[in-house]
Amino acid sequence: HRHHLSIKEPKQFSISRTHRQAPIARDWSIARKRWVALIACLNTALLGLIIGIYAGEVPAIQYAIVDEHHYTILGNVVLFIGLAITTSIFWPLPLLHGRKPYTLAALVILMPLQFPQAVAVDGSRTPYTPKYRVALLLSRAVAGLVMGFANINFITTLLDLFGSSLQSINPHQELVNVNDVRRHGGGMGIWLGFWTWCFIGSIGVGFCIGAAIISGLDVSWGFWITIILTAFILLLNVFVPEVRRSRYRRSIAEVRTPTELFKRVARGEVRMHLYSSGPRWWFEEVSAGLVLSARMLKQPGFLVLSVYIGWIYGQIVMIIVVSSTSDVDRPSLTGLQLLGALTSRYYRYRPQYVGLCVLAIPVGAFLAIPFQKASIFSRSRQSVPRTDSMTVQKRLTWTSHFFRRAIFMISLPLAGLAYTLASVGPRISAAVPTVFAGLIGFLSNLAIAECNGIIMETYDTSDLQPGMTGRPRRELPEDIRKQRTNYSSFPRVTAAFAVSQSFAFLIAAAATGTGGAIERRLGAQAATAVVAGVLLVLTLLLIVVVTRFKEVQIIPTQRYGTNVLSGPEDEWKPVIIGNPSGTTRRMSILELGGMTRWKEIRRRNRLTGLEDD
């Protein structure tokens, strides 16, 4: 049974020349790429708004359904758990079927799930009828599972558009190669900062909207507004082109046997990336994704990095949305913890003013967006180095990635401790802890964006893999076209994003479910101190795993100093990156992991058996 049709072409006629295929997403025009990237970021912001609006309405929802046991708080808990389940398990599926079908289907299903929640809180209910609480929590659990299928396409859409490179004009740690596959797409730049704001900052905006609703409107309006926002985002997504069209959902793997070398083409990429064999059924690609995620977690450096990202997200959630109402007789925000508890319980602010105070966090995070542009803080080097070794020389400057990231990471727990000291009540103006909360939002945006940048730098192996089926623009010179033929989905980077986001959702679920009890037992100030203390420990661990301390051989000694690219075609040639002046490179615990690009380079250079890794 054949799945193709063979025809004879007449002379002077060619189907490939007559019918021009649409270019891959990385070769789209700048305006088209920015439009699609904007919609991907708005999709991410919609998820944060859904979380924040519900959190802002929790006290009024408890009052409406007379929730004496605080089951309403579990609404966001089950939502986070649903997001974690689908994000961690099903992230490879869009590589088989495209991203747009999953995004559209998730948004379409999300809208009717808001109706049971709106009906459940529309009017006063008796505490002896549990069906309203069940309808509320069950709808949010299903919404979490559904939105997980959309969430797996948000930041990965940016990868399809801009690639996984953070290289600027004068990149860090290596020399410029305009034909480098990793530079295909132009790099994310400021879009990484904007997506990060949509990931964490939109939660605070949603909380402000929810708090404003319960201050003058019926609580059900929160779900009606969610439906309106979802319908608007759905309409925008209808007009967005698919970033992974059918012809670009296939990958190529080189299979070497004792007698011959041949290429194998198959749908998807994850299973092909691991086993050089494509999936026959969709669940085989999913199982390959689980195997790849497990391999990523076996690396101590990545484990620390992913938990660090998750804890920052959980800290933002705890400061903004964690709520527990001990008094259901008044629909106010008297139980909101941390910043909400401070301004409502101790300063006696009304809900709308509590929301404005919490809005300081997304405002602070928004101010951090421009810092991801390469020209800010001179990620673009002032002087061009001659060799790779000159880019990692032993000196500390503000242009150093390590120095810059260390300052941001250390400042974040210190800002948390400063917020703790300022959270003493009316003796200090409410503006002081609010400003420190905004500083936490600013540093959290920087930290998450930089950590995602570290993931892209460390696990992007697209230039080391066989070429994909995508083709570059015809206007490019022939020598560039030959090198820029890779349209990878960056399986290791995508798996790392899925794992880190799963940790973030699980930690956020734990913070939402237990934050109220911890605050009642320890107090808001002590609870904040515990969160900042844990973050300080994780920060120190992260600095340890990203510090380069070990000299590791990268280039075979017997081939160093020779023309390694010369010789017969069938002769083995080592992989050379940049213009190195030596055979070794200083590496960190993170870079020594088994799935990093440097491990892949050493494996291809036949060095993995020369020393203990």
Rosetta blueprint (number, residue, H / E / L):
1 H L
2 R L
3 H L
4 H L
5 L L
6 S L
7 I L
8 K L
9 E L
10 P L
11 K L
12 Q L
13 F L
14 S L
15 I H
16 S H
17 R H
18 T H
19 H L
20 R L
21 Q L
22 A L
23 P L
24 I L
25 A H
26 R H
27 D H
28 W L
29 S L
30 I H
31 A H
32 R H
33 K H
34 R H
35 W H
36 V H
37 A H
38 L H
39 I H
40 A H
41 C H
42 L H
43 N H
44 T H
45 A H
46 L H
47 L H
48 G H
49 L H
50 I H
51 I H
52 G H
53 I H
54 Y H
55 A H
56 G H
57 E H
58 V H
59 P H
60 A H
61 I H
62 Q H
63 Y H
64 A H
65 I L
66 V L
67 D L
68 E L
69 H L
70 H L
71 Y H
72 T H
73 I H
74 L H
75 G H
76 N H
77 V H
78 V H
79 L H
80 F H
81 I H
82 G H
83 L H
84 A H
85 I H
86 T H
87 T H
88 S H
89 I H
90 F L
91 W L
92 P L
93 L L
94 P H
95 L H
96 L H
97 H H
98 G L
99 R L
100 K H
101 P H
102 Y H
103 T H
104 L H
105 A H
106 A H
107 L H
108 V H
109 I H
110 L H
111 M H
112 P H
113 L H
114 Q H
115 F H
116 P H
117 Q H
118 A H
119 V H
120 A H
121 V L
122 D L
123 G L
124 S L
125 R L
126 T L
127 P L
128 Y L
129 T L
130 P L
131 K H
132 Y H
133 R H
134 V H
135 A H
136 L H
137 L H
138 L H
139 S H
140 R H
141 A H
142 V H
143 A H
144 G H
145 L H
146 V H
147 M H
148 G H
149 F H
150 A H
151 N H
152 I L
153 N L
154 F H
155 I H
156 T H
157 T H
158 L H
159 L H
160 D H
161 L H
162 F H
163 G L
164 S L
165 S L
166 L L
167 Q L
168 S L
169 I L
170 N L
171 P L
172 H L
173 Q L
174 E L
175 L L
176 V L
177 N L
178 V L
179 N L
180 D L
181 V H
182 R H
183 R H
184 H L
185 G L
186 G L
187 G L
188 M L
189 G L
190 I H
191 W H
192 L H
193 G H
194 F H
195 W H
196 T H
197 W H
198 C H
199 F H
200 I H
201 G H
202 S H
203 I H
204 G H
205 V H
206 G H
207 F H
208 C H
209 I H
210 G H
211 A H
212 A H
213 I H
214 I H
215 S L
216 G L
217 L L
218 D L
219 V L
220 S L
221 W H
222 G H
223 F H
224 W H
225 I H
226 T H
227 I H
228 I H
229 L H
230 T H
231 A H
232 F H
233 I H
234 L H
235 L H
236 L H
237 N H
238 V H
239 F L
240 V L
241 P L
242 E L
243 V L
244 R L
245 R L
246 S H
247 R H
248 Y H
249 R L
250 R E
251 S E
252 I E
253 A E
254 E E
255 V E
256 R E
257 T L
258 P L
259 T L
260 E L
261 L E
262 F E
263 K E
264 R E
265 V E
266 A E
267 R E
268 G L
269 E L
270 V H
271 R H
272 M H
273 H H
274 L H
275 Y H
276 S L
277 S L
278 G L
279 P L
280 R L
281 W L
282 W H
283 F H
284 E H
285 E H
286 V H
287 S H
288 A H
289 G H
290 L H
291 V H
292 L H
293 S H
294 A H
295 R H
296 M H
297 L H
298 K L
299 Q L
300 P H
301 G H
302 F H
303 L H
304 V H
305 L H
306 S H
307 V H
308 Y H
309 I H
310 G H
311 W H
312 I H
313 Y H
314 G H
315 Q H
316 I H
317 V H
318 M H
319 I H
320 I H
321 V L
322 V L
323 S E
324 S L
325 T L
326 S L
327 D L
328 V L
329 D L
330 R L
331 P L
332 S L
333 L L
334 T L
335 G L
336 L E
337 Q L
338 L L
339 L H
340 G H
341 A H
342 L H
343 T H
344 S H
345 R H
346 Y H
347 Y L
348 R L
349 Y L
350 R L
351 P H
352 Q H
353 Y H
354 V H
355 G H
356 L H
357 C H
358 V H
359 L L
360 A H
361 I H
362 P H
363 V H
364 G H
365 A H
366 F H
367 L H
368 A L
369 I H
370 P H
371 F H
372 Q H
373 K L
374 A L
375 S L
376 I H
377 F H
378 S H
379 R L
380 S L
381 R L
382 Q L
383 S L
384 V L
385 P L
386 R L
387 T L
388 D H
389 S H
390 M H
391 T H
392 V H
393 Q L
394 K L
395 R L
396 L L
397 T L
398 W L
399 T L
400 S L
401 H H
402 F H
403 F H
404 R H
405 R H
406 A H
407 I H
408 F H
409 M H
410 I H
411 S H
412 L H
413 P H
414 L H
415 A H
416 G H
417 L H
418 A H
419 Y H
420 T H
421 L H
422 A H
423 S L
424 V L
425 G L
426 P L
427 R L
428 I L
429 S L
430 A L
431 A H
432 V H
433 P H
434 T H
435 V H
436 F H
437 A H
438 G H
439 L H
440 I H
441 G H
442 F H
443 L H
444 S H
445 N H
446 L H
447 A H
448 I H
449 A H
450 E H
451 C H
452 N H
453 G H
454 I H
455 I H
456 M H
457 E H
458 T H
459 Y H
460 D L
461 T L
462 S H
463 D H
464 L H
465 Q L
466 P L
467 G L
468 M L
469 T L
470 G L
471 R L
472 P L
473 R L
474 R L
475 E L
476 L L
477 P L
478 E H
479 D H
480 I H
481 R H
482 K H
483 Q H
484 R L
485 T L
486 N L
487 Y L
488 S L
489 S L
490 F L
491 P H
492 R H
493 V H
494 T H
495 A H
496 A H
497 F H
498 A H
499 V H
500 S H
501 Q H
502 S H
503 F H
504 A H
505 F H
506 L H
507 I H
508 A H
509 A H
510 A H
511 A H
512 T H
513 G H
514 T H
515 G H
516 G H
517 A H
518 I H
519 E H
520 R H
521 R H
522 L H
523 G L
524 A H
525 Q H
526 A H
527 A H
528 T H
529 A H
530 V H
531 V H
532 A H
533 G H
534 V H
535 L H
536 L H
537 V H
538 L H
539 T H
540 L H
541 L H
542 L H
543 I H
544 V H
545 V H
546 V H
547 T L
548 R L
549 F L
550 K E
551 E E
552 V E
553 Q E
554 I L
555 I L
556 P L
557 T H
558 Q H
559 R H
560 Y L
561 G L
562 T L
563 N L
564 V L
565 L L
566 S L
567 G L
568 P L
569 E L
570 D L
571 E L
572 W L
573 K L
574 P L
575 V L
576 I L
577 I L
578 G L
579 N L
580 P L
581 S L
582 G L
583 T L
584 T E
585 R E
586 R E
587 M E
588 S L
589 I L
590 L L
591 E L
592 L L
593 G L
594 G L
595 M L
596 T L
597 R H
598 W H
599 K H
600 E H
601 I H
602 R H
603 R H
604 R H
605 N L
606 R L
607 L L
608 T L
609 G L
610 L L
611 E L
612 D L
613 D L
